[in-house]
């Protein structure tokens, strides 16, 4: 048997690889793209939400509504008035804090607060943005070690999509011309921004300068955590003093 016949299968494999490797690359690229759709949607939408966290709360939405109930009798003691308010408001559980003064009752829970004055009720609270809260929890990797493996796997998939995408086409549409220009533009955006902005060190210097300027402008002895002069006009109403929680009597 000649050497040519022995190496023929190996040559056949190499020939097949040379002819078909782009087709296989595109097929795997396609399947990996399908596999990454769900995680990409979660990370992309969560990233948009987190990027604008100074404009809104991506995890919760707040609400305030007013309605009427039968007024609380001013002659009732605190415990009875609070129990009656809970009954008429249809809320259960022990409040975090309570306040009672005449026909005024305040009940505060973990995610909502009731202010009852006479028969007028103001309910303030927050409700979860279910999708964004879960997506942000995953994006921040709050799931700890188990989700780290998933996130690492997703990062590998993205790397494959990026690298394989550069070699899917040949000629002028590939890395020889158009593809090379687009790759350069994509890489130039972050590099150009770092050069233009000065990078993290310049940001740290600007932040330190801003803090120093604020400290210099603040008068001695000024409590910078106190509300400004317009707090009564623009800020939320002053919170009433909170008494020690009074537990309502257990139902019969």
C-alpha positions as YAML, in Angstrom:
chain: A
units: angstrom
residues:
- id: 1
  name: UNK
  ca: [0.00, 0.00, 0.00]
- id: 2
  name: UNK
  ca: [1.46, 3.37, -0.98]
- id: 3
  name: UNK
  ca: [1.88, 6.40, 1.28]
- id: 4
  name: UNK
  ca: [-0.59, 8.23, -0.90]
- id: 5
  name: UNK
  ca: [-3.32, 5.75, -0.10]
- id: 6
  name: UNK
  ca: [-2.55, 5.91, 3.63]
- id: 7
  name: UNK
  ca: [-2.85, 9.67, 3.84]
- id: 8
  name: UNK
  ca: [-5.86, 9.92, 1.55]
- id: 9
  name: UNK
  ca: [-8.45, 9.99, 4.38]
- id: 10
  name: UNK
  ca: [-6.56, 12.76, 6.14]
- id: 11
  name: UNK
  ca: [-6.33, 14.75, 2.98]
- id: 12
  name: UNK
  ca: [-10.03, 14.26, 2.43]
- id: 13
  name: UNK
  ca: [-10.81, 15.67, 5.88]
- id: 14
  name: UNK
  ca: [-8.59, 18.70, 5.28]
- id: 15
  name: UNK
  ca: [-10.14, 19.30, 1.90]
- id: 16
  name: UNK
  ca: [-13.63, 19.09, 3.36]
- id: 17
  name: UNK
  ca: [-12.72, 21.50, 6.17]
- id: 18
  name: UNK
  ca: [-11.33, 24.01, 3.71]
- id: 19
  name: UNK
  ca: [-14.47, 23.89, 1.62]
- id: 20
  name: UNK
  ca: [-17.10, 23.68, 4.35]
- id: 21
  name: UNK
  ca: [-15.73, 25.52, 7.39]
- id: 22
  name: UNK
  ca: [-17.62, 28.74, 6.64]
- id: 23
  name: UNK
  ca: [-20.86, 26.82, 6.24]
- id: 24
  name: UNK
  ca: [-20.31, 25.10, 9.59]
- id: 25
  name: UNK
  ca: [-19.34, 28.42, 11.16]
- id: 26
  name: UNK
  ca: [-22.58, 30.01, 9.92]
- id: 27
  name: UNK
  ca: [-24.66, 27.05, 11.13]
- id: 28
  name: UNK
  ca: [-23.18, 27.17, 14.63]
- id: 29
  name: UNK
  ca: [-23.43, 30.98, 14.64]
- id: 30
  name: UNK
  ca: [-27.13, 30.69, 13.80]
- id: 31
  name: UNK
  ca: [-27.85, 28.15, 16.55]
- id: 32
  name: UNK
  ca: [-25.86, 30.06, 19.16]
- id: 33
  name: UNK
  ca: [-27.77, 33.21, 18.18]
- id: 34
  name: UNK
  ca: [-31.09, 31.47, 18.80]
- id: 35
  name: UNK
  ca: [-29.79, 30.16, 22.12]
- id: 36
  name: UNK
  ca: [-28.72, 33.64, 23.24]
- id: 37
  name: UNK
  ca: [-31.98, 35.45, 22.41]
- id: 38
  name: UNK
  ca: [-33.60, 35.10, 25.84]
- id: 39
  name: UNK
  ca: [-30.55, 36.18, 27.82]
- id: 40
  name: UNK
  ca: [-29.83, 39.01, 25.39]
- id: 41
  name: UNK
  ca: [-33.33, 40.45, 25.84]
- id: 42
  name: UNK
  ca: [-33.00, 40.26, 29.63]
- id: 43
  name: UNK
  ca: [-29.54, 41.85, 29.77]
- id: 44
  name: UNK
  ca: [-30.30, 44.49, 27.13]
- id: 45
  name: UNK
  ca: [-33.57, 45.74, 28.65]
- id: 46
  name: UNK
  ca: [-32.13, 45.58, 32.17]
- id: 47
  name: UNK
  ca: [-29.08, 47.52, 31.00]
- id: 48
  name: UNK
  ca: [-31.26, 50.25, 29.51]
- id: 49
  name: UNK
  ca: [-33.24, 50.46, 32.76]
- id: 50
  name: UNK
  ca: [-30.13, 50.64, 34.95]
- id: 51
  name: UNK
  ca: [-28.48, 53.24, 32.70]
- id: 52
  name: UNK
  ca: [-31.33, 55.65, 33.47]
- id: 53
  name: UNK
  ca: [-31.69, 54.85, 37.16]
- id: 54
  name: UNK
  ca: [-31.32, 58.55, 38.00]
- id: 55
  name: UNK
  ca: [-34.58, 59.22, 36.12]
- id: 56
  name: UNK
  ca: [-36.77, 56.44, 37.49]
- id: 57
  name: UNK
  ca: [-36.86, 53.45, 39.80]
- id: 58
  name: UNK
  ca: [-36.52, 50.40, 37.54]
- id: 59
  name: UNK
  ca: [-37.59, 47.98, 40.27]
- id: 60
  name: UNK
  ca: [-40.66, 49.67, 41.75]
- id: 61
  name: UNK
  ca: [-43.37, 52.14, 40.79]
- id: 62
  name: UNK
  ca: [-44.92, 54.42, 43.41]
- id: 63
  name: UNK
  ca: [-48.54, 55.40, 43.67]
- id: 64
  name: UNK
  ca: [-50.83, 57.58, 45.75]
- id: 65
  name: UNK
  ca: [-54.60, 57.42, 45.85]
- id: 66
  name: UNK
  ca: [-57.38, 58.89, 47.96]
- id: 67
  name: UNK
  ca: [-60.75, 57.46, 48.94]
- id: 68
  name: UNK
  ca: [-63.34, 57.59, 51.72]
- id: 69
  name: UNK
  ca: [-64.16, 55.28, 54.60]
- id: 70
  name: UNK
  ca: [-66.45, 55.64, 57.57]
- id: 71
  name: UNK
  ca: [-64.77, 58.03, 60.05]
- id: 72
  name: UNK
  ca: [-62.98, 56.63, 63.09]
- id: 73
  name: UNK
  ca: [-64.74, 57.43, 66.37]
- id: 74
  name: UNK
  ca: [-62.60, 59.90, 68.34]
- id: 75
  name: UNK
  ca: [-63.78, 58.36, 71.63]
- id: 76
  name: UNK
  ca: [-62.08, 55.03, 70.95]
- id: 77
  name: UNK
  ca: [-58.77, 54.27, 72.61]
- id: 78
  name: UNK
  ca: [-55.67, 53.97, 70.40]
- id: 79
  name: UNK
  ca: [-55.67, 50.18, 70.11]
- id: 80
  name: UNK
  ca: [-59.36, 50.02, 69.21]
- id: 81
  name: UNK
  ca: [-59.07, 52.91, 66.73]
- id: 82
  name: UNK
  ca: [-56.13, 51.26, 64.97]
- id: 83
  name: UNK
  ca: [-57.90, 47.89, 64.84]
- id: 84
  name: UNK
  ca: [-61.02, 49.55, 63.41]
- id: 85
  name: UNK
  ca: [-58.97, 51.44, 60.81]
- id: 86
  name: UNK
  ca: [-57.33, 48.19, 59.70]
- id: 87
  name: UNK
  ca: [-60.74, 46.57, 59.39]
- id: 88
  name: UNK
  ca: [-62.20, 49.40, 57.31]
- id: 89
  name: UNK
  ca: [-59.09, 49.62, 55.15]
- id: 90
  name: UNK
  ca: [-59.12, 45.84, 54.62]
- id: 91
  name: UNK
  ca: [-55.47, 45.43, 55.58]
- id: 92
  name: UNK
  ca: [-54.03, 42.64, 57.69]
- id: 93
  name: UNK
  ca: [-50.82, 42.16, 59.61]
- id: 94
  name: UNK
  ca: [-49.03, 44.22, 62.22]
- id: 95
  name: UNK
  ca: [-47.99, 47.72, 61.08]
- id: 96
  name: UNK
  ca: [-44.35, 48.76, 61.37]
- id: 97
  name: UNK
  ca: [-45.49, 51.94, 63.09]
- id: 98
  name: UNK
  ca: [-48.73, 53.70, 64.02]
- id: 99
  name: UNK
  ca: [-49.91, 57.16, 65.01]
- id: 100
  name: UNK
  ca: [-53.24, 58.19, 66.52]
- id: 101
  name: UNK
  ca: [-54.56, 61.64, 67.38]
- id: 102
  name: UNK
  ca: [-58.33, 62.07, 67.59]
- id: 103
  name: UNK
  ca: [-59.86, 61.07, 64.26]
- id: 104
  name: UNK
  ca: [-56.42, 60.85, 62.62]
- id: 105
  name: UNK
  ca: [-54.77, 57.45, 62.26]
- id: 106
  name: UNK
  ca: [-51.53, 56.60, 60.46]
- id: 107
  name: UNK
  ca: [-50.58, 53.02, 59.60]
- id: 108
  name: UNK
  ca: [-47.23, 52.22, 58.00]
- id: 109
  name: UNK
  ca: [-46.35, 48.86, 56.46]
- id: 110
  name: UNK
  ca: [-43.30, 47.66, 54.55]
- id: 111
  name: UNK
  ca: [-44.55, 48.75, 51.13]
- id: 112
  name: UNK
  ca: [-47.46, 51.08, 51.84]
- id: 113
  name: UNK
  ca: [-48.72, 53.75, 54.20]
- id: 114
  name: UNK
  ca: [-52.24, 54.84, 55.14]
- id: 115
  name: UNK
  ca: [-53.11, 58.31, 56.44]
- id: 116
  name: UNK
  ca: [-56.67, 58.50, 57.73]
- id: 117
  name: UNK
  ca: [-58.08, 61.90, 58.70]
- id: 118
  name: UNK
  ca: [-61.75, 61.73, 59.50]
- id: 119
  name: UNK
  ca: [-63.11, 59.59, 56.69]
- id: 120
  name: UNK
  ca: [-60.53, 60.73, 54.12]
- id: 121
  name: UNK
  ca: [-57.84, 58.14, 53.34]
- id: 122
  name: UNK
  ca: [-54.57, 58.80, 51.55]
- id: 123
  name: UNK
  ca: [-52.80, 55.59, 50.55]
- id: 124
  name: UNK
  ca: [-49.16, 55.79, 49.50]
- id: 125
  name: UNK
  ca: [-47.15, 52.80, 48.41]
- id: 126
  name: UNK
  ca: [-45.09, 51.05, 45.82]
- id: 127
  name: UNK
  ca: [-45.58, 48.00, 43.66]
- id: 128
  name: UNK
  ca: [-43.00, 45.85, 41.94]
- id: 129
  name: UNK
  ca: [-42.16, 46.13, 38.24]
- id: 130
  name: UNK
  ca: [-42.03, 42.36, 37.98]
- id: 131
  name: UNK
  ca: [-40.01, 41.91, 34.76]
- id: 132
  name: UNK
  ca: [-37.48, 44.66, 35.42]
- id: 133
  name: UNK
  ca: [-37.02, 43.70, 39.07]
- id: 134
  name: UNK
  ca: [-36.24, 40.11, 38.14]
- id: 135
  name: UNK
  ca: [-34.10, 41.13, 35.15]
- id: 136
  name: UNK
  ca: [-32.09, 43.60, 37.26]
- id: 137
  name: UNK
  ca: [-31.64, 40.96, 39.95]
- id: 138
  name: UNK
  ca: [-30.14, 38.65, 37.34]
- id: 139
  name: UNK
  ca: [-28.11, 41.44, 35.71]
- id: 140
  name: UNK
  ca: [-26.55, 42.43, 39.04]
- id: 141
  name: UNK
  ca: [-25.80, 38.73, 39.65]
- id: 142
  name: UNK
  ca: [-27.71, 38.78, 42.94]
- id: 143
  name: UNK
  ca: [-28.30, 35.06, 42.44]
- id: 144
  name: UNK
  ca: [-24.69, 34.53, 43.55]
- id: 145
  name: UNK
  ca: [-22.59, 31.55, 42.51]
- id: 146
  name: UNK
  ca: [-25.17, 29.51, 40.61]
- id: 147
  name: UNK
  ca: [-26.05, 32.37, 38.26]
- id: 148
  name: UNK
  ca: [-22.37, 33.23, 37.79]
- id: 149
  name: UNK
  ca: [-21.95, 30.05, 35.74]
- id: 150
  name: UNK
  ca: [-24.89, 31.02, 33.53]
- id: 151
  name: UNK
  ca: [-23.57, 34.57, 33.09]
- id: 152
  name: UNK
  ca: [-20.09, 33.26, 32.23]
- id: 153
  name: UNK
  ca: [-21.57, 30.87, 29.68]
- id: 154
  name: UNK
  ca: [-23.55, 33.71, 28.13]
- id: 155
  name: UNK
  ca: [-20.38, 35.81, 27.89]
- id: 156
  name: UNK
  ca: [-18.67, 32.95, 26.03]
- id: 157
  name: UNK
  ca: [-21.62, 32.74, 23.62]
- id: 158
  name: UNK
  ca: [-21.39, 36.46, 22.92]
- id: 159
  name: UNK
  ca: [-17.66, 36.16, 22.25]
- id: 160
  name: UNK
  ca: [-18.33, 33.36, 19.79]
- id: 161
  name: UNK
  ca: [-21.02, 35.39, 18.02]
- id: 162
  name: UNK
  ca: [-18.71, 38.39, 17.75]
- id: 163
  name: UNK
  ca: [-15.65, 36.48, 16.55]
- id: 164
  name: UNK
  ca: [-17.43, 34.04, 14.24]
- id: 165
  name: UNK
  ca: [-19.39, 36.88, 12.69]
- id: 166
  name: UNK
  ca: [-16.17, 38.38, 11.35]
- id: 167
  name: UNK
  ca: [-15.37, 35.27, 9.30]
- id: 168
  name: UNK
  ca: [-18.79, 34.25, 7.99]
- id: 169
  name: UNK
  ca: [-18.29, 36.06, 4.66]
- id: 170
  name: UNK
  ca: [-15.25, 36.41, 2.45]
- id: 171
  name: UNK
  ca: [-14.15, 38.95, -0.09]
- id: 172
  name: UNK
  ca: [-15.18, 42.61, -0.08]
- id: 173
  name: UNK
  ca: [-18.07, 41.95, 2.29]
- id: 174
  name: UNK
  ca: [-15.76, 40.24, 4.79]
- id: 175
  name: UNK
  ca: [-12.67, 41.33, 6.67]
- id: 176
  name: UNK
  ca: [-10.89, 42.35, 3.51]
- id: 177
  name: UNK
  ca: [-12.93, 45.54, 3.16]
- id: 178
  name: UNK
  ca: [-16.41, 46.26, 4.49]
- id: 179
  name: UNK
  ca: [-16.17, 43.99, 7.53]
- id: 180
  name: UNK
  ca: [-12.82, 45.44, 8.54]
- id: 181
  name: UNK
  ca: [-14.18, 48.99, 8.36]
- id: 182
  name: UNK
  ca: [-17.20, 48.13, 10.51]
- id: 183
  name: UNK
  ca: [-15.06, 46.27, 13.06]
- id: 184
  name: UNK
  ca: [-12.80, 49.30, 13.29]
- id: 185
  name: UNK
  ca: [-15.76, 51.64, 13.77]
- id: 186
  name: UNK
  ca: [-17.19, 49.44, 16.50]
- id: 187
  name: UNK
  ca: [-13.88, 49.25, 18.36]
- id: 188
  name: UNK
  ca: [-13.27, 52.95, 17.85]
- id: 189
  name: UNK
  ca: [-16.41, 54.05, 19.71]
- id: 190
  name: UNK
  ca: [-15.27, 52.98, 23.23]
- id: 191
  name: UNK
  ca: [-11.65, 53.86, 22.53]
- id: 192
  name: UNK
  ca: [-12.60, 57.30, 21.24]
- id: 193
  name: UNK
  ca: [-14.81, 57.98, 24.24]
- id: 194
  name: UNK
  ca: [-12.04, 57.04, 26.67]
- id: 195
  name: UNK
  ca: [-9.63, 59.39, 24.90]
- id: 196
  name: UNK
  ca: [-12.19, 62.20, 24.72]
- id: 197
  name: UNK
  ca: [-13.35, 61.89, 28.35]
- id: 198
  name: UNK
  ca: [-9.93, 61.23, 29.85]
- id: 199
  name: UNK
  ca: [-10.92, 57.86, 31.27]
- id: 200
  name: UNK
  ca: [-11.57, 56.88, 34.89]
- id: 201
  name: UNK
  ca: [-8.78, 59.00, 36.38]
- id: 202
  name: UNK
  ca: [-10.19, 62.19, 34.85]
- id: 203
  name: UNK
  ca: [-13.64, 61.28, 36.13]
- id: 204
  name: UNK
  ca: [-12.29, 60.77, 39.65]
- id: 205
  name: UNK
  ca: [-10.53, 64.14, 39.55]
- id: 206
  name: UNK
  ca: [-13.70, 65.89, 38.38]
- id: 207
  name: UNK
  ca: [-15.76, 64.24, 41.10]
- id: 208
  name: UNK
  ca: [-13.22, 65.22, 43.77]
- id: 209
  name: UNK
  ca: [-13.16, 68.83, 42.48]
- id: 210
  name: UNK
  ca: [-16.96, 68.99, 42.60]
- id: 211
  name: UNK
  ca: [-16.99, 67.73, 46.19]
- id: 212
  name: UNK
  ca: [-14.35, 70.27, 47.21]
- id: 213
  name: UNK
  ca: [-16.33, 73.08, 45.57]
- id: 214
  name: UNK
  ca: [-19.51, 72.03, 47.40]
- id: 215
  name: UNK
  ca: [-17.65, 71.91, 50.71]
- id: 216
  name: UNK
  ca: [-16.18, 75.36, 50.10]
- id: 217
  name: UNK
  ca: [-19.59, 76.87, 49.27]
- id: 218
  name: UNK
  ca: [-21.30, 75.40, 52.32]
- id: 219
  name: UNK
  ca: [-21.32, 77.84, 55.31]
- id: 220
  name: UNK
  ca: [-19.73, 76.74, 58.56]
- id: 221
  name: UNK
  ca: [-22.05, 74.77, 60.77]
- id: 222
  name: UNK
  ca: [-24.53, 74.29, 57.94]
- id: 223
  name: UNK
  ca: [-26.47, 71.06, 58.15]
- id: 224
  name: UNK
  ca: [-26.41, 70.00, 54.52]
- id: 225
  name: UNK
  ca: [-28.80, 67.13, 55.20]
- id: 226
  name: UNK
  ca: [-31.56, 69.50, 56.33]
- id: 227
  name: UNK
  ca: [-34.32, 70.50, 53.87]
- id: 228
  name: UNK
  ca: [-33.97, 73.79, 52.03]
- id: 229
  name: UNK
  ca: [-36.09, 76.88, 52.49]
- id: 230
  name: UNK
  ca: [-38.55, 75.69, 49.87]
- id: 231
  name: UNK
  ca: [-39.04, 72.28, 51.47]
- id: 232
  name: UNK
  ca: [-42.51, 73.21, 52.73]
- id: 233
  name: UNK
  ca: [-43.58, 74.24, 49.24]
- id: 234
  name: UNK
  ca: [-42.00, 71.60, 47.02]
- id: 235
  name: UNK
  ca: [-41.17, 68.64, 49.25]
- id: 236
  name: UNK
  ca: [-43.44, 65.98, 50.69]
- id: 237
  name: UNK
  ca: [-45.54, 66.81, 53.76]
- id: 238
  name: UNK
  ca: [-43.76, 66.56, 57.06]
- id: 239
  name: UNK
  ca: [-44.09, 63.14, 58.56]
- id: 240
  name: UNK
  ca: [-45.93, 63.09, 61.90]
- id: 241
  name: UNK
  ca: [-44.22, 61.72, 64.98]
- id: 242
  name: UNK
  ca: [-44.38, 57.96, 65.17]
- id: 243
  name: UNK
  ca: [-45.52, 56.32, 68.34]
- id: 244
  name: UNK
  ca: [-44.50, 52.93, 69.60]
- id: 245
  name: UNK
  ca: [-46.48, 50.34, 67.60]
- id: 246
  name: UNK
  ca: [-49.77, 49.46, 69.22]
- id: 247
  name: UNK
  ca: [-50.85, 45.95, 68.40]
- id: 248
  name: UNK
  ca: [-54.59, 45.63, 67.75]
- id: 249
  name: UNK
  ca: [-56.47, 43.12, 69.82]
- id: 250
  name: UNK
  ca: [-56.75, 39.64, 68.36]
- id: 251
  name: UNK
  ca: [-60.14, 38.93, 66.72]
- id: 252
  name: UNK
  ca: [-62.59, 36.82, 68.62]
...
